[in-house]
Amino acid sequence: MPTATPAKKKAQRPGKERVLVEFSESLLKRTDEAARQLEKNRSELIRTAVERLLDGLEKQKFDAELAVAYTANASMNLAIAEEFAPVDREGL
């Protein structure tokens, strides 16, 4: 009885890992069309899109944390501004 031969793996670049992503037929067509228009290959387009999404999520998280910090320090910041208001008016 013949033994199964494992599938040959394509050589991967160091630091890269191949992933399998399932797209609907219509999404794949749109992706390929966008890649053609941007003169990129499909993988490059998908990597760029994921990177932009993740960067956007990180920015949203940072902005939310910054808003919480500003809110937490609002009364202190107002007190400091009021304390220096006379000095600010001296220059006018």
Secondary structure, 3 states (H helix, E strand, C coil): CCCCCCCCCCCCCCCCCCCCCCCCHHHHHHHHHHHHHHCCCHHHHHHHHHHHHHHHHHHHHHHHHHHHHHHHCHHHHHHHHHHHHHHHHHCC
